Amino acid sequence: MPLDPDEPSIEQTIEALVGDLRPVAPLRLWTGVLVGLGLTALAVGGVWLVFGLRADVMAMHPAPIVVARGAALLAGGLVLLVAALRAAVPGRGDEGATALGTMILGIMPIGLMGLLLQGIVARQRPSFAELTTHITLRCFCIALAASLLVGAGLIRWMRRAAPTDIVRASWLIGWAAAALGTFAYSLFCPSQTMAFVTAVYPAAMLVAATVIRLATPPLLRW
């Protein structure tokens, strides 16, 4: 069968395909960390503009509990962020960072168990008077909004990567964003009791992480 002179040859087809290719800059973990820090700063700025920050935070003399909860959220969030970024790059192990981040954030629910145990030993019921419907919903909404902001930016960055386990990467993104978003909320949160921090904060992070986990896979798949 004679060849059609107007039909492109295999060589011409390959050249056309190669001609459409563009070099892609390799992903660097430190750029992802910078993106996460920038998104966290943006979330803090959003909370500041909309709700304001605590007076002691504005005066640069935060109460000890504000420092403690903020340090745990920021440290745990950043470690899990590194784990999420490593999970998105083939050949990089993230088990150590995942375990460390989980241990740091685990301080809060463990603290709640400690309060309950202390109450049992002392035969005194811990006070959860702050956990009104209004305050709890406010915490959930602000922390969720800040977490979704951070999560959306991280997902966009990670679309350039190639996570082999999308479910694991989605959970890591969710927990990292939840911790960093809740950190932004904590700078506004007027509460100064361990009962509120150890009960409401983990619940807010669980909700935020679950929402981001469910939303992430369709956005990461090509």
VOGU-3710 file (C-alpha; in Angstrom, 3 decimals, decimal comma):
1> mpldpdepsi> 0,000/0,000/0,000  1,620/3,294/-1,031  2,324/5,854/1,665  0,412/9,086/1,675  2,969/11,823/0,927  0,921/14,273/3,030  0,977/12,017/6,109  3,770/12,958/8,583  6,514/10,414/9,108  7,318/8,835/12,485
11> eqtiealvgd> 10,352/11,099/12,829  8,250/14,201/12,197  5,653/13,046/14,725  8,322/12,494/17,383  9,879/15,884/16,686  6,470/17,539/17,022  5,871/15,851/20,383  9,331/16,723/21,683  8,911/20,294/20,505  5,920/20,724/22,832
21> lrpvaplrlw> 7,890/19,657/25,904  9,024/22,284/28,385  11,620/21,802/31,131  10,146/21,518/34,627  12,037/22,888/37,588  12,677/20,160/40,202  10,711/20,443/43,431  12,691/21,539/46,454  11,468/20,705/49,937  12,631/24,025/51,304
31> tgvlvglglt> 10,440/25,878/48,818  7,460/23,906/50,089  8,364/24,808/53,664  8,577/28,471/52,679  5,168/28,179/51,006  3,766/26,673/54,211  5,266/29,442/56,335  3,930/32,080/53,953  0,448/30,565/54,058  0,589/30,435/57,855
41> alavggvwlv> 1,569/34,115/57,960  -1,309/34,866/55,580  -3,715/32,983/57,870  -2,427/34,919/60,889  -2,880/38,172/58,977  -6,429/37,188/58,027  -7,343/36,383/61,641  -5,755/39,655/62,723  -7,667/41,752/60,199  -11,041/40,078/60,733
51> fglradvmam> -11,028/39,240/64,443  -7,965/40,893/65,948  -5,268/39,331/68,119  -5,022/38,921/71,867  -3,906/42,038/73,727  -0,918/40,231/75,248  0,130/38,991/71,806  -0,114/42,513/70,403  1,978/43,756/73,335  4,586/41,041/72,569
61> hpapivvarg> 4,131/39,588/76,073  1,882/36,559/75,539  0,694/34,514/78,491  2,602/31,258/79,133  -0,308/29,102/77,955  -0,466/31,063/74,689  3,234/30,426/74,122  2,907/26,734/75,003  -0,082/26,002/72,786  1,275/28,135/69,938
71> aallagglvl> 4,673/26,433/70,090  3,100/22,955/70,026  0,825/23,815/67,095  3,534/25,548/65,071  6,210/22,923/65,727  3,868/19,994/65,097  2,434/21,637/61,997  5,841/22,352/60,489  7,128/18,838/61,158  4,019/17,320/59,559
81> lvaalraavp> 4,417/19,777/56,683  7,898/18,390/56,069  6,435/14,873/56,228  3,747/15,822/53,689  6,311/17,351/51,343  8,571/14,321/51,604  5,603/12,032/50,923  4,972/13,948/47,703  8,469/13,364/46,349  9,201/9,756/45,282
91> grgdegatal> 12,095/8,139/47,088  11,856/10,304/50,194  10,925/8,667/53,503  8,616/10,590/55,836  8,049/8,121/58,685  10,333/9,897/61,149  8,803/13,316/60,562  5,298/11,859/60,743  6,005/10,210/64,090  7,613/13,344/65,532
101> gtmilgimpi> 4,784/15,635/64,389  2,186/13,227/65,778  3,979/13,127/69,130  4,088/16,926/69,344  0,403/17,403/68,508  -0,490/14,439/70,722  0,443/16,547/73,742  -2,996/18,207/73,645  -5,293/15,166/73,779  -2,904/13,570/76,273
111> glmglllqgi> -3,253/16,753/78,334  -7,034/16,275/78,343  -6,604/12,739/79,642  -4,285/14,095/82,317  -6,881/16,649/83,413  -9,581/13,988/83,619  -7,288/11,651/85,558  -6,335/14,460/87,924  -10,014/15,162/88,495  -10,670/11,500/89,294
121> varqrpsfae> -7,783/11,338/91,772  -8,725/14,639/93,425  -12,439/13,798/93,207  -12,957/17,160/91,580  -14,623/17,606/88,218  -12,525/19,677/85,715  -14,219/22,912/84,697  -15,420/23,090/81,094  -17,553/26,186/81,679  -15,961/27,896/78,654
131> ltthitlrcf> -17,256/25,285/76,241  -20,453/27,098/75,355  -22,045/26,497/71,968  -21,171/29,998/70,742  -17,511/29,879/71,738  -17,020/26,326/70,494  -18,603/27,075/67,098  -16,521/30,244/66,803  -13,359/28,253/67,457  -14,337/25,613/64,917
141> cialaasllv> -15,233/28,116/62,215  -12,147/30,316/62,554  -9,736/27,391/62,864  -11,383/25,621/59,917  -11,269/28,718/57,702  -7,583/29,328/58,498  -6,770/25,646/57,966  -8,550/25,526/54,610  -6,569/28,570/53,478  -3,289/26,858/54,344
151> gaglirwmrr> -4,469/23,537/52,931  -5,540/25,024/49,595  -2,112/26,583/49,084  -0,309/23,362/50,006  -2,456/21,299/47,652  -1,711/23,686/44,821  2,029/23,383/45,461  1,842/19,586/45,738  0,055/19,229/42,410  3,503/19,651/40,864
161> aaptdivras> 4,757/16,651/42,854  4,104/12,937/42,448  2,837/11,365/45,683  2,733/7,586/45,389  0,311/7,174/48,317  -2,343/9,841/47,834  -4,329/8,833/50,917  -1,292/9,170/53,190  -0,227/12,428/51,567  -3,780/13,776/51,946
171> wligwaaaal> -3,854/13,020/55,656  -0,442/14,615/56,151  -1,525/17,739/54,281  -4,725/17,809/56,320  -3,040/17,553/59,707  -0,249/19,973/58,804  -2,747/22,566/57,546  -5,028/21,970/60,535  -2,207/22,557/63,014  -0,918/25,660/61,233
181> gtfayslfcp> -4,432/27,067/60,787  -5,276/26,429/64,433  -2,027/28,161/65,374  -3,298/31,255/63,563  -6,573/31,025/65,508  -4,727/30,534/68,819  -3,267/34,044/68,568  -6,839/35,370/68,788  -8,353/32,774/71,151  -9,209/34,540/74,444
191> sqtmafvtav> -9,185/31,321/76,487  -6,399/30,716/78,982  -7,484/27,348/80,367  -5,988/23,954/79,654  -9,464/22,421/79,576  -10,420/24,506/76,528  -7,130/23,942/74,712  -6,995/20,197/75,292  -10,664/19,621/74,403  -11,582/22,086/71,644
201> ypaamlvaat> -8,294/22,457/69,777  -7,841/18,729/68,967  -11,509/18,483/67,925  -11,175/21,521/65,640  -8,012/20,092/64,082  -9,671/16,702/63,553  -12,565/18,332/61,688  -10,226/20,486/59,574  -7,868/17,578/58,788  -10,784/15,346/57,785
211> virlatppll> -12,287/17,964/55,467  -8,916/18,564/53,780  -8,224/14,815/53,591  -11,511/14,224/51,748  -10,999/17,161/49,388  -7,360/16,491/48,507  -7,269/13,243/46,427  -9,373/14,515/43,484  -7,189/17,634/43,354  -3,910/15,689/43,347
221> rw> -4,878/13,109/40,765  -4,146/13,956/37,154
//
